[in-house]
Amino acid sequence: MAPINCTISYIKNVDRLRNIAFFCRYAFFLLLLPVLSNQLKAQSPGVTVEDIRFESEGVTLVGTIYTPQHSHVAVVLVHGSDQTPRMRNFASLLAKKGISVLTYDKRGVGESGGIYAGPEVGTNNIDSANLNLLAEDATAAINILHQHQREKNVSIGLVGFSQAGWIIPIAANKNSLVNFMLLFSGSMVSTLEQLRFQFFTEGKPDFWDNRTEAEVREHIRNAADRYQFANTDPYDALSTLSIPGLWLFGEKDIQVPVRLSIERLNALKAQGKPYEYCLFSTLGHYVSGSAEPIDIAVHWIKNR
């Protein structure tokens, strides 16, 4: 089946989503709330739920694998920048659609060992050392999922959110078992460039009502950096990969400069990279909370 292509006016070979406009309409928000494993078993007939422990870079990470009957594709969920535990509700949703999932408590969060690095505790969580460490965790999770699904010969991918836009390309370069990647609001600009953008927007919901794309790009080019640390540019890793990738963006995003990210994705596509994107005109950074992006993601994953 041909890959999904939201850069044109319809999505090929997906009957349910045929004729969706290039700018998909805003739908309703899904509540991604954690639930207990026994509740998931009751809600998801035909889905096996198994808690696991695995080692990564000197610590034990704790997670859960969801395995539906007759699954032919599997994913590891990679966190955003927050103190994120297992994404049980999202994993359950994917499992109900026939996708096997491994989700784990982020390093230093929930039952997982290690130290969480992030703004809530006064640390820089986009330093290259931390991003590489989190990529090692994702790589270890891929290995465990591969072992768990070995007899089924499934295709395995990485699905991530926000900060995972930097982590997943690094992990995919480290681990040849990764067959595809899907990013919700994953940045295609460097870490320093994104900070310049975020300081410019100041988290204001109406930012795009008062600023232009030209002003944003001028600021990203010329603003002084408030912090100094090793820069990470996802373009470097993505330029060496050849696996399919899909990015889902909200045009109203005030954390990721979406138009600049799309421009850089298009540059990689022009080099023959199998990368696609969807842009949702009324959504912001939390694209994964809306129904249509989730539907598109599920169809794309199942067609890998």
Summary of the structure (lengths in Angstrom):
residues: 304
radius of gyration: 18.5
end to end distance: 8.5
largest distance: 54.9
contacts: 1020
relative contact order: 0.16
helix: 38%
strand: 19%
